[in-house]
Amino acid sequence: MKKLVAVVALGVVLIGLSPIPAHAGGAVYGALALGAFVVLSPLLLLGALAQPIYAAPPPVVYTAPPAVYAPAPVYSATYYAPAPRPPAINREVVYAHGRHVLLGDGVTVAYRWVWVPNPPAGSPPPPPPT
């Protein structure tokens, strides 16, 4: 690992020191690139050297599973509350000349509104005797 870091660091330093023509913008861009290299290369080198190096990997320790497992908890029916009842639905809307009735339960049978007209009024009552 140390050899790899040294080879990479040497390559970075040699590439940074080699003269590269700066055609796009003259010497200003070349100076900026060299300045960035000078500032960043020591940081990269220090970061690579700060890695801990081990002579051997740490030993792997295995533990045996427990001999007895605890039983799973048993739940009785008292832990479960009954499902709440759905709110009452107004199934009739009454008008003077008839009413709308809601049919179905919305789960197994779809809801459906049905118009039920009022029965016709009977014949008028007979006139009172005179």
RODO-2510 file (C-alpha; in nm, 4 decimals, decimal comma):
residues 130
     n   res          X          Y          Z
     1     m     0,0000     0,0000     0,0000
     2     k     0,2852     0,2379     0,0829
     3     k     0,4502     0,1654    -0,2512
     4     l     0,1278     0,2409    -0,4389
     5     v     0,0858     0,5737    -0,2579
     6     a     0,4489     0,6642    -0,3287
     7     v     0,4170     0,5794    -0,6996
     8     v     0,0954     0,7806    -0,7328
     9     a     0,2454     1,0780    -0,5472
    10     l     0,5579     1,0682    -0,7648
    11     g     0,3455     1,0567    -1,0805
    12     v     0,1385     1,3549    -0,9660
    13     v     0,4505     1,5563    -0,8881
    14     l     0,6172     1,4715    -1,2232
    15     i     0,3033     1,5617    -1,4217
    16     g     0,2726     1,8876    -1,2315
    17     l     0,6349     1,9838    -1,2966
    18     s     0,6287     1,9041    -1,6675
    19     p     0,5938     2,2099    -1,8896
    20     i     0,2484     2,2185    -2,0480
    21     p     0,1798     2,4823    -2,3104
    22     a    -0,1127     2,7031    -2,2180
    23     h    -0,2662     2,7849    -2,5544
    24     a    -0,6083     2,8974    -2,4322
    25     g    -0,5543     3,2266    -2,2559
    26     g    -0,1785     3,2442    -2,2305
    27     a     0,0202     3,2255    -1,9121
    28     v    -0,2678     3,3266    -1,6848
    29     y    -0,4467     2,9928    -1,7095
    30     g    -0,1218     2,8011    -1,6825
    31     a    -0,0351     2,9918    -1,3663
    32     l    -0,3794     2,9209    -1,2208
    33     a    -0,3470     2,5508    -1,2976
    34     l     0,0015     2,5375    -1,1433
    35     g    -0,1221     2,7231    -0,8351
    36     a    -0,4105     2,4831    -0,7932
    37     f    -0,1725     2,1893    -0,8251
    38     v     0,0662     2,3359    -0,5680
    39     v    -0,2175     2,3886    -0,3209
    40     l    -0,4025     2,0603    -0,3728
    41     s    -0,1246     1,8046    -0,4213
    42     p     0,0042     1,8191    -0,0600
    43     l    -0,3547     1,7736     0,0616
    44     l    -0,3942     1,4637    -0,1534
    45     l    -0,0608     1,3275    -0,0392
    46     l    -0,1404     1,3893     0,3287
    47     g    -0,4820     1,2307     0,2879
    48     a    -0,3271     0,9176     0,1382
    49     l    -0,0657     0,8948     0,4121
    50     a    -0,3211     0,9490     0,6892
    51     q    -0,4835     0,6150     0,6084
    52     p    -0,4120     0,3592     0,8817
    53     i    -0,1947     0,0726     0,7603
    54     y    -0,2414    -0,2712     0,9180
    55     a     0,0085    -0,5515     0,9071
    56     a    -0,2694    -0,8091     0,9170
    57     p    -0,6462    -0,7850     0,9166
    58     p    -0,8050    -0,8006     1,2595
    59     p    -0,9237    -1,1463     1,3658
    60     v    -1,2872    -1,2347     1,3086
    61     v    -1,4694    -1,3456     1,6206
    62     y    -1,7734    -1,5715     1,5954
    63     t    -2,0080    -1,6363     1,8828
    64     a    -2,2345    -1,9362     1,9191
    65     p    -2,6092    -1,8751     1,9071
    66     p    -2,7908    -1,8947     2,2405
    67     a    -2,8927    -2,2437     2,3480
    68     v    -3,2492    -2,1487     2,4428
    69     y    -3,4664    -1,9010     2,2655
    70     a    -3,7451    -1,7144     2,4421
    71     p    -4,0896    -1,8172     2,3200
    72     a    -4,2809    -1,5736     2,1061
    73     p    -4,5351    -1,3683     2,2999
    74     v    -4,8905    -1,4999     2,2865
    75     y    -5,1657    -1,2463     2,2344
    76     s    -5,5202    -1,3138     2,3398
    77     a    -5,8334    -1,1698     2,1879
    78     t    -5,8532    -0,9092     2,4647
    79     y    -5,5745    -0,7109     2,2998
    80     y    -5,7803    -0,6466     1,9889
    81     a    -6,0633    -0,3957     2,0009
    82     p    -6,3649    -0,4607     1,7816
    83     a    -6,3819    -0,2624     1,4617
    84     p    -6,5736     0,0630     1,5026
    85     r    -6,9160     0,0797     1,3440
    86     p    -6,9423     0,2985     1,0371
    87     p    -7,1307     0,6237     1,0847
    88     a    -7,5017     0,6125     1,0207
    89     i    -7,5943     0,7158     0,6680
    90     n    -7,9087     0,9108     0,5953
    91     r    -8,0710     0,6805     0,3414
    92     e    -8,3793     0,8935     0,2668
    93     v    -8,4198     1,2486     0,1419
    94     v    -8,7849     1,3467     0,1616
    95     y    -8,9566     1,6070    -0,0586
    96     a    -9,3219     1,7166    -0,0812
    97     h    -9,3869     1,5182    -0,4004
    98     g    -9,1675     1,2108    -0,3281
    99     r    -8,8374     1,0958    -0,1836
   100     h    -8,4895     0,9683    -0,2817
   101     v    -8,3879     0,6343    -0,1258
   102     l    -8,0267     0,5145    -0,1107
   103     l    -7,9911     0,1442    -0,1938
   104     g    -7,6824    -0,0792    -0,1540
   105     d    -7,4075    -0,0978     0,1053
   106     g    -7,1175     0,0457    -0,0967
   107     v    -6,9034    -0,2663    -0,0515
   108     t    -7,0739    -0,5688    -0,2000
   109     v    -7,3511    -0,3741    -0,3766
   110     a    -7,2816    -0,0302    -0,5199
   111     y    -7,4725     0,2674    -0,3847
   112     r    -7,7686     0,3778    -0,5970
   113     w    -8,0240     0,6527    -0,5439
   114     v    -8,3817     0,5646    -0,6417
   115     w    -8,6679     0,8144    -0,6780
   116     v    -8,9940     0,7038    -0,5148
   117     p    -9,2882     0,9341    -0,5934
   118     n    -9,5619     0,9902    -0,3354
   119     p    -9,8855     0,7974    -0,4064
   120     p   -10,1569     1,0064    -0,5654
   121     a   -10,3965     1,1694    -0,3274
   122     g   -10,7242     0,9838    -0,2926
   123     s   -11,0573     1,1236    -0,4085
   124     p   -11,1681     1,4357    -0,2288
   125     p   -11,3789     1,3775     0,0818
   126     p   -11,7568     1,3977     0,0302
   127     p   -11,9208     1,7284     0,1121
   128     p   -12,0660     1,7581     0,4610
   129     p   -12,4413     1,6850     0,4894
   130     t   -12,6708     1,9857     0,5148
***
